[in-house]
Amino acid sequence: MNGAPGVGKSALADRYGRDHALALVVDVDDLRRHLGRWETIEESKTTARDLAVALAAAHLGRGFDVVIPQYVGRREFVARLHRVAADAGTAFVEVLVTDDDAAIVERFRARRAMLANAGVRHPEADLADADVDASIRAAAEALRRDAAAYDVAVVDGGAGIEAAYRALCDVLARIASA
């Protein structure tokens, strides 16, 4: 699942995981946060993505679903995940989760404040407050352009998790029957 930071990818992925036995939700940012001194070592980004790919490959190889909710601005990581699925002999499905840009910005700010108040250091804290609005809007727009260019399925997260989950299941059903 791709989408701008704050759009609801993780909540939607978790919802999928609750309904699908042994489906694995791999959060790249969580993996990164569990690496020692990740905040000061740039390589932690690459290492976390490598770990996510390794987890996905192992779990797909056992015949189970893997969901990676991650803002991916560069197509190289998507291509890498596609190869992992192909190597495991399973379908790769990319879904873009969208919403109104203002709603995404609001959720991003709320989540960031909640994490900060809880003392949880998260990669999204690296974005300066003054840059949040423009950065999130630019990310959402670029992802919408990519989705159109690469024929990526789009799920509207603005109607709530349950509606987005039904739309996601519809997308997966269409792909499975194709």
Phi and psi in degrees as GROMACS dihedral restraints (atoms count N, CA, C in turn):
[ dihedral_restraints ]
;  ai    aj    ak    al  type     phi  dphi    fc
    3     4     5     6     1  -108.9    20    10
    4     5     6     7     1   158.7    20    10
    6     7     8     9     1   164.9    20    10
    7     8     9    10     1   161.3    20    10
    9    10    11    12     1   -63.5    20    10
   10    11    12    13     1   152.1    20    10
   12    13    14    15     1   -56.1    20    10
   13    14    15    16     1   128.6    20    10
   15    16    17    18     1    95.0    20    10
   16    17    18    19     1    -0.7    20    10
   18    19    20    21     1   -76.9    20    10
   19    20    21    22     1   -21.1    20    10
   21    22    23    24     1   114.5    20    10
   22    23    24    25     1    17.7    20    10
   24    25    26    27     1   -60.2    20    10
   25    26    27    28     1   -46.9    20    10
   27    28    29    30     1   -65.0    20    10
   28    29    30    31     1   -42.0    20    10
   30    31    32    33     1   -63.4    20    10
   31    32    33    34     1   -40.5    20    10
   33    34    35    36     1   -68.6    20    10
   34    35    36    37     1   -40.3    20    10
   36    37    38    39     1   -63.4    20    10
   37    38    39    40     1   -43.7    20    10
   39    40    41    42     1   -61.7    20    10
   40    41    42    43     1   -39.0    20    10
   42    43    44    45     1   -62.8    20    10
   43    44    45    46     1   -41.3    20    10
   45    46    47    48     1   -61.9    20    10
   46    47    48    49     1   -45.3    20    10
   48    49    50    51     1   -60.4    20    10
   49    50    51    52     1   -33.3    20    10
   51    52    53    54     1   -66.0    20    10
   52    53    54    55     1   -27.7    20    10
   54    55    56    57     1   -98.3    20    10
   55    56    57    58     1    -6.4    20    10
   57    58    59    60     1  -125.7    20    10
   58    59    60    61     1   110.5    20    10
   60    61    62    63     1   -53.8    20    10
   61    62    63    64     1   128.2    20    10
   63    64    65    66     1    59.9    20    10
   64    65    66    67     1    16.1    20    10
   66    67    68    69     1   -63.8    20    10
   67    68    69    70     1   137.4    20    10
   69    70    71    72     1  -107.0    20    10
   70    71    72    73     1   124.3    20    10
   72    73    74    75     1   -98.3    20    10
   73    74    75    76     1   118.7    20    10
   75    76    77    78     1  -109.8    20    10
   76    77    78    79     1   109.9    20    10
   78    79    80    81     1   -98.7    20    10
   79    80    81    82     1   109.2    20    10
   81    82    83    84     1   -60.9    20    10
   82    83    84    85     1   -39.8    20    10
   84    85    86    87     1   -65.0    20    10
   85    86    87    88     1   -37.9    20    10
   87    88    89    90     1   -65.1    20    10
   88    89    90    91     1   -41.7    20    10
   90    91    92    93     1   -59.8    20    10
   91    92    93    94     1   -44.1    20    10
   93    94    95    96     1   -61.8    20    10
   94    95    96    97     1   -42.8    20    10
   96    97    98    99     1   -65.6    20    10
   97    98    99   100     1   -16.8    20    10
   99   100   101   102     1   -94.4    20    10
  100   101   102   103     1     3.2    20    10
  102   103   104   105     1   -89.2    20    10
  103   104   105   106     1   135.2    20    10
  105   106   107   108     1   -59.3    20    10
  106   107   108   109     1   131.8    20    10
  108   109   110   111     1    57.1    20    10
  109   110   111   112     1    31.9    20    10
  111   112   113   114     1   -57.0    20    10
  112   113   114   115     1   -31.6    20    10
  114   115   116   117     1   -65.1    20    10
  115   116   117   118     1   -25.7    20    10
  117   118   119   120     1  -108.3    20    10
  118   119   120   121     1    -2.8    20    10
  120   121   122   123     1  -118.8    20    10
  121   122   123   124     1   109.7    20    10
  123   124   125   126     1   -56.9    20    10
  124   125   126   127     1   -34.7    20    10
  126   127   128   129     1   -61.5    20    10
  127   128   129   130     1   -15.5    20    10
  129   130   131   132     1   -60.9    20    10
  130   131   132   133     1   -29.4    20    10
  132   133   134   135     1   -64.6    20    10
  133   134   135   136     1   -49.4    20    10
  135   136   137   138     1   -65.8    20    10
  136   137   138   139     1   -41.5    20    10
  138   139   140   141     1   -62.5    20    10
  139   140   141   142     1   -42.5    20    10
  141   142   143   144     1   -64.0    20    10
  142   143   144   145     1   -41.1    20    10
  144   145   146   147     1   -65.3    20    10
  145   146   147   148     1   -40.4    20    10
  147   148   149   150     1   -61.3    20    10
  148   149   150   151     1   -41.6    20    10
  150   151   152   153     1   -64.7    20    10
  151   152   153   154     1   -40.5    20    10
  153   154   155   156     1   -61.6    20    10
  154   155   156   157     1   -43.0    20    10
  156   157   158   159     1   -64.3    20    10
  157   158   159   160     1   -42.7    20    10
  159   160   161   162     1   -63.5    20    10
  160   161   162   163     1   -43.6    20    10
  162   163   164   165     1   -61.7    20    10
  163   164   165   166     1   -45.5    20    10
  165   166   167   168     1   -60.5    20    10
  166   167   168   169     1   -45.9    20    10
  168   169   170   171     1   -61.0    20    10
  169   170   171   172     1   -45.0    20    10
  171   172   173   174     1   -64.5    20    10
  172   173   174   175     1   -43.3    20    10
  174   175   176   177     1   -74.5    20    10
  175   176   177   178     1   -39.7    20    10
  177   178   179   180     1   -62.4    20    10
  178   179   180   181     1   -38.1    20    10
  180   181   182   183     1   -61.5    20    10
  181   182   183   184     1   -24.2    20    10
  183   184   185   186     1   -89.2    20    10
  184   185   186   187     1    -1.5    20    10
  186   187   188   189     1    93.3    20    10
  187   188   189   190     1    16.8    20    10
  189   190   191   192     1  -110.9    20    10
  190   191   192   193     1   159.3    20    10
  192   193   194   195     1   -73.4    20    10
  193   194   195   196     1   149.0    20    10
  195   196   197   198     1  -132.1    20    10
  196   197   198   199     1   133.0    20    10
  198   199   200   201     1  -121.8    20    10
  199   200   201   202     1   127.4    20    10
  201   202   203   204     1  -119.1    20    10
  202   203   204   205     1    99.3    20    10
  204   205   206   207     1   -85.1    20    10
  205   206   207   208     1   107.0    20    10
  207   208   209   210     1  -152.5    20    10
  208   209   210   211     1   136.4    20    10
  210   211   212   213     1   -72.1    20    10
  211   212   213   214     1   116.2    20    10
  213   214   215   216     1  -120.7    20    10
  214   215   216   217     1   104.6    20    10
  216   217   218   219     1   -88.1    20    10
  217   218   219   220     1   -15.1    20    10
  219   220   221   222     1  -115.9    20    10
  220   221   222   223     1   130.6    20    10
  222   223   224   225     1   -67.5    20    10
  223   224   225   226     1   -15.7    20    10
  225   226   227   228     1   -60.4    20    10
  226   227   228   229     1   -40.5    20    10
  228   229   230   231     1   -68.8    20    10
  229   230   231   232     1   -38.4    20    10
  231   232   233   234     1   -61.9    20    10
  232   233   234   235     1   -44.1    20    10
  234   235   236   237     1   -62.6    20    10
  235   236   237   238     1   -38.0    20    10
  237   238   239   240     1   -64.5    20    10
  238   239   240   241     1   -43.5    20    10
  240   241   242   243     1   -65.2    20    10
  241   242   243   244     1   -37.1    20    10
  243   244   245   246     1   -59.8    20    10
  244   245   246   247     1   -43.7    20    10
  246   247   248   249     1   -64.3    20    10
  247   248   249   250     1   -38.4    20    10
  249   250   251   252     1   -61.7    20    10
  250   251   252   253     1   -44.7    20    10
  252   253   254   255     1   -63.8    20    10
  253   254   255   256     1   -43.6    20    10
  255   256   257   258     1   -62.4    20    10
  256   257   258   259     1   -41.9    20    10
  258   259   260   261     1   -62.4    20    10
  259   260   261   262     1   -30.8    20    10
  261   262   263   264     1   -86.0    20    10
  262   263   264   265     1    -3.9    20    10
  264   265   266   267     1    73.5    20    10
  265   266   267   268     1    30.5    20    10
  267   268   269   270     1  -127.9    20    10
  268   269   270   271     1   164.7    20    10
  270   271   272   273     1   -74.5    20    10
  271   272   273   274     1   144.0    20    10
  273   274   275   276     1  -104.7    20    10
  274   275   276   277     1   129.5    20    10
  276   277   278   279     1  -127.0    20    10
  277   278   279   280     1   121.4    20    10
  279   280   281   282     1  -103.6    20    10
  280   281   282   283     1   132.4    20    10
  282   283   284   285     1  -127.7    20    10
  283   284   285   286     1   133.3    20    10
  285   286   287   288     1   -97.9    20    10
  286   287   288   289     1   123.9    20    10
  288   289   290   291     1   -95.2    20    10
  289   290   291   292     1   126.1    20    10
  291   292   293   294     1  -125.2    20    10
  292   293   294   295     1   170.6    20    10
  294   295   296   297     1  -168.5    20    10
  295   296   297   298     1   176.9    20    10
  297   298   299   300     1   -61.2    20    10
  298   299   300   301     1   133.9    20    10
  300   301   302   303     1   -55.6    20    10
  301   302   303   304     1   -41.6    20    10
  303   304   305   306     1   -63.3    20    10
  304   305   306   307     1   -38.2    20    10
  306   307   308   309     1   -67.0    20    10
  307   308   309   310     1   -38.2    20    10
  309   310   311   312     1   -63.8    20    10
  310   311   312   313     1   -45.9    20    10
  312   313   314   315     1   -60.1    20    10
  313   314   315   316     1   -44.1    20    10
  315   316   317   318     1   -62.1    20    10
  316   317   318   319     1   -45.0    20    10
  318   319   320   321     1   -65.2    20    10
  319   320   321   322     1   -40.1    20    10
  321   322   323   324     1   -59.2    20    10
  322   323   324   325     1   -49.1    20    10
  324   325   326   327     1   -62.5    20    10
  325   326   327   328     1   -41.4    20    10
  327   328   329   330     1   -65.1    20    10
  328   329   330   331     1   -44.0    20    10
  330   331   332   333     1   -66.6    20    10
  331   332   333   334     1   -40.9    20    10
  333   334   335   336     1   -62.7    20    10
  334   335   336   337     1   -41.2    20    10
  336   337   338   339     1   -65.7    20    10
  337   338   339   340     1   -41.8    20    10
  339   340   341   342     1   -62.2    20    10
  340   341   342   343     1   -44.3    20    10
  342   343   344   345     1   -64.4    20    10
  343   344   345   346     1   -42.4    20    10
  345   346   347   348     1   -64.0    20    10
  346   347   348   349     1   -42.9    20    10
  348   349   350   351     1   -64.2    20    10
  349   350   351   352     1   -30.5    20    10
  351   352   353   354     1   -84.8    20    10
  352   353   354   355     1    -3.8    20    10
  354   355   356   357     1    77.1    20    10
  355   356   357   358     1    20.2    20    10
  357   358   359   360     1   -94.0    20    10
  358   359   360   361     1   119.0    20    10
  360   361   362   363     1   -81.6    20    10
  361   362   363   364     1   129.4    20    10
  363   364   365   366     1  -136.6    20    10
  364   365   366   367     1   147.8    20    10
  366   367   368   369     1   -55.6    20    10
  367   368   369   370     1   -29.5    20    10
  369   370   371   372     1   -68.7    20    10
  370   371   372   373     1   -12.8    20    10
  372   373   374   375     1   -68.6    20    10
  373   374   375   376     1   -16.0    20    10
  375   376   377   378     1   -68.9    20    10
  376   377   378   379     1   -19.8    20    10
  378   379   380   381     1   -82.3    20    10
  379   380   381   382     1   123.4    20    10
  381   382   383   384     1   -63.8    20    10
  382   383   384   385     1   143.3    20    10
  384   385   386   387     1   -51.6    20    10
  385   386   387   388     1   -42.3    20    10
  387   388   389   390     1   -65.6    20    10
  388   389   390   391     1   -20.6    20    10
  390   391   392   393     1   -97.6    20    10
  391   392   393   394     1    -7.4    20    10
  393   394   395   396     1   -57.7    20    10
  394   395   396   397     1   -54.7    20    10
  396   397   398   399     1   -57.2    20    10
  397   398   399   400     1   -53.6    20    10
  399   400   401   402     1   -65.1    20    10
  400   401   402   403     1   -40.3    20    10
  402   403   404   405     1   -67.1    20    10
  403   404   405   406     1   -44.0    20    10
  405   406   407   408     1   -66.9    20    10
  406   407   408   409     1   -43.5    20    10
  408   409   410   411     1   -63.0    20    10
  409   410   411   412     1   -41.6    20    10
  411   412   413   414     1   -64.9    20    10
  412   413   414   415     1   -41.0    20    10
  414   415   416   417     1   -63.0    20    10
  415   416   417   418     1   -45.2    20    10
  417   418   419   420     1   -61.8    20    10
  418   419   420   421     1   -42.8    20    10
  420   421   422   423     1   -65.6    20    10
  421   422   423   424     1   -45.0    20    10
  423   424   425   426     1   -62.0    20    10
  424   425   426   427     1   -39.5    20    10
  426   427   428   429     1   -66.9    20    10
  427   428   429   430     1   -37.6    20    10
  429   430   431   432     1   -64.1    20    10
  430   431   432   433     1   -40.7    20    10
  432   433   434   435     1   -62.4    20    10
  433   434   435   436     1   -45.2    20    10
  435   436   437   438     1   -62.3    20    10
  436   437   438   439     1   -41.3    20    10
  438   439   440   441     1   -59.9    20    10
  439   440   441   442     1   -42.2    20    10
  441   442   443   444     1   -67.9    20    10
  442   443   444   445     1   -41.6    20    10
  444   445   446   447     1   -68.4    20    10
  445   446   447   448     1   -34.0    20    10
  447   448   449   450     1  -106.6    20    10
  448   449   450   451     1    11.1    20    10
  450   451   452   453     1    54.7    20    10
  451   452   453   454     1    48.3    20    10
  453   454   455   456     1   -87.3    20    10
  454   455   456   457     1   135.7    20    10
  456   457   458   459     1   -64.0    20    10
  457   458   459   460     1   143.1    20    10
  459   460   461   462     1  -119.8    20    10
  460   461   462   463     1   132.2    20    10
  462   463   464   465     1  -119.5    20    10
  463   464   465   466     1   128.2    20    10
  465   466   467   468     1   -83.1    20    10
  466   467   468   469     1   115.1    20    10
  468   469   470   471     1   -85.9    20    10
  469   470   471   472     1    -6.0    20    10
  471   472   473   474     1   -70.1    20    10
  472   473   474   475     1   -20.2    20    10
  474   475   476   477     1   -87.4    20    10
  475   476   477   478     1     1.6    20    10
  477   478   479   480     1   106.3    20    10
  478   479   480   481     1   162.6    20    10
  480   481   482   483     1   -61.6    20    10
  481   482   483   484     1   -44.7    20    10
  483   484   485   486     1   -63.6    20    10
  484   485   486   487     1   -42.7    20    10
  486   487   488   489     1   -66.3    20    10
  487   488   489   490     1   -41.8    20    10
  489   490   491   492     1   -64.1    20    10
  490   491   492   493     1   -38.9    20    10
  492   493   494   495     1   -63.9    20    10
  493   494   495   496     1   -43.4    20    10
  495   496   497   498     1   -61.5    20    10
  496   497   498   499     1   -41.7    20    10
  498   499   500   501     1   -64.1    20    10
  499   500   501   502     1   -40.7    20    10
  501   502   503   504     1   -61.3    20    10
  502   503   504   505     1   -46.5    20    10
  504   505   506   507     1   -62.0    20    10
  505   506   507   508     1   -36.2    20    10
  507   508   509   510     1   -63.3    20    10
  508   509   510   511     1   -43.3    20    10
  510   511   512   513     1   -60.0    20    10
  511   512   513   514     1   -47.2    20    10
  513   514   515   516     1   -64.2    20    10
  514   515   516   517     1   -38.9    20    10
  516   517   518   519     1   -64.2    20    10
  517   518   519   520     1   -41.9    20    10
  519   520   521   522     1   -62.6    20    10
  520   521   522   523     1   -41.3    20    10
  522   523   524   525     1   -69.6    20    10
  523   524   525   526     1   -39.5    20    10
  525   526   527   528     1   -65.9    20    10
  526   527   528   529     1   -31.7    20    10
  528   529   530   531     1   -88.4    20    10
  529   530   531   532     1    -6.6    20    10
